[in-house]
């Protein structure tokens, strides 16, 4: 072996040693099969890029979840708040910042329609851009019984077909109305039979 080759292999050996001592166990299993320091370095770069892409995907997915977050039909305020709280914790854990105004608007606007009257009351009481959604939850959960009553009335109306018919309003277009019975001026034969 020439001295030049000897120096090259010695440098390669030292580079591999430095790379292996500087990486963690999770990377070592991937890099262990590489023969040269260059292959190891390329594999490590590929892993790091993948981790960065995975982190970016996680952030994108969390923002997507935040944007499409909504309440479920008939869901209680506690259940809605719990799911929203978990999502906000995930955002915080991944160092994603959302302004308090965005959080509060999302929290309020995604509630079911039964909550609209009570959301108006809460908006009048609190500064939406500074208050936390925890405070909004505390204020809104006071109205859970009224919301339950509204839901039960709505269900009773939609479950009873007669109530639907009674609540239906007649269509006002003359073209589509049923024809009225015509009164005939012709003499009735029933009357003449008695004579």
Steps between C-alpha positions, in 0.01 A plus 500: 500500500639839409540772759241708320243219524601439860437868588165495318377191688628641830304824437193297398527295819524812717205662318285190554600493868406869544167452325411192704587663832296811415172335401220352706390138519196556276726614214776243565291205382445672164862613456661175619473337157689782322857426390644851469474822697346669198219241481441546873484876469258477206276260695501732804410800282216300345369405845517859622316627193235236557462609862467861390240402241314292759503794742371727226225250414398484867478880517302519176260231621449674834422833332264315266326335797472836673343656191241226450425437868126504566251376754301184446124495482355469851844518665517637853706807579735292718572257218555783250731683740696183577567430131594865437729502805684190374550661159635819659740293713629329185557839338689621807705179524614550139586869558222626273363841588143609433377840614245508784254670266526214245461241774194668650332559164556137403372382839181707476417473132521123483232439761162364389226747408323451836783694663470813282282697743735423788812577296360849445458546875858385563640725225325799659647420842860422403777644284544219246853603401641478854296241690600133499280228357499344849306803623264476201435137590425592861250762387332283237463184707256688723253488211526124437152430644336761275684358197382150594141630511538660156641174363220291648234734356665483159517120518136477609391713204704304250410158644122558494367520142176667614698774667685549174174537311362743757813711483512500120384820338286491185672583176389844379551458126158499323628287214578204725195514727244227478184602311204600714183296460262660252141567600256400236185701419335198345191368680558212730314179423496409865257780579263405218475138610295596805233664288 
